[in-house]
Amino acid sequence: MTILLTGSSRGIGAAIHGALTDAGQTVIGHGTQSGIAADFADPAGPRALWQAALEQADGTIDVLINNAGVFEANPLDRDHDDWVGDWERTLRIDLTAAAELSRLAVRHWQERGTHGRIVNIASRAAYRGDSPAHWHYAAAKAGMVAMTKTIARGYAREGIYAFAICPGFTMTGMADDYLASRGGEGLLADIPLGKVAMPEEVAKVARFCALEAPASMTGAVLDVNGASYVR
């Protein structure tokens, strides 16, 4: 099985990469530090990545995991054009790029008449929102969840399955910065489990969705947030 994993060079992505390779799978990574380089802020980036990955995979990709994303503060009192510009950047990287890759994957499987799986790494922010400086991030992740459900409903009969994972805070560099900016220990009081999730915990769920989840689970959204948001 060949898996294309975006954002594979650090944090959750690196943990997913390790979990899948440990399971004996072939993983084609994408990232700024390792794997195939592709800038998702560039509209040409997702398609270029897909084409490069297909070539590396000898024409067959079985699973797509959309993990790449940015989490950048965009305060409401910024210059209007700058604020809008950061909205567009975040939605392009966190949502539109994933949509493009998902479309290319679905078409790939349809043309080959084969099954396939898409695993989208979203966020609890899709459901409970985020800070006043992160409207764009929450909106992008909500869009990713809606996209996952739409793909699941649209293509299940063709053997094309889609799953979304919604982590809360995860102990990556991105989460470290956010925790520090929000008071650290005070923020942990919002997590009943009392600790931030480790990337390896999210990776276990991603591996399950990519390799083992039964077909009847397609469309499922799995929470990994220490009960900080219970739907």
Secondary structure, 3 states (H helix, E strand, C coil): CEEEECCCCCHHHHHHHHHHHHCCCEEEEECCCCCECCCCCCCCHHHHHHHHHHHHCCCCCCEEEECCCCCCCCCCCCCHHHHHHHHHHHHHHHHHHHHHHHHHHHHHHHHHCCCEEEEEECCCHHHHCCCCCCHHHHHHHHHHHHHHHHHHHHHHHHCEEEEEEEECCECCHHHHHHHHHCCCHHHHCCCCCCCCECHHHHHHHHHHHHHCCCHHHCCCEEEECCCCCCC
